């Protein structure tokens, strides 16, 4: 008798089902275009695309340099103009590396230290008032990072920043003034 009751309970449980919400309605559906314009490969949004996210993305690559995609909002086309490339400062002087003027070389040498040898980068950007658009920045989070604010332009004004993952075409002003001390905090200050 106990066996018959146990069998009946198992049979009853097997025929009952709990309604499940389909997975598609549990999460927003990823989209690959907005307003009939394909999304940039580093942009993603869901549903009505009220918000979107941008990931670091290398758009162009050469022997020594890389050009970042930047932030292309949904509904906008990827710029036809290729982004300027940035170069690792440690590669300066290698065969095929872009030539620096003596003034650019002096500017770069102010910022080169063993502490930042793997992250210090240079670029020539159009939207900059310096010498031929030459900028020096320390890409501590990666050459195409998209975080707010960006990297301080070391040879720029006290509030100048460069966001290669947001706008690789130029630098921008930040709020306040943050003087650029060419000596990393881990190095001792020179004696007067």
Order of alpha helices (4+ residues) and beta strands (2+ residues): alpha-alpha-beta-beta-beta-beta-beta-beta-beta-alpha-beta-beta-beta-beta-beta
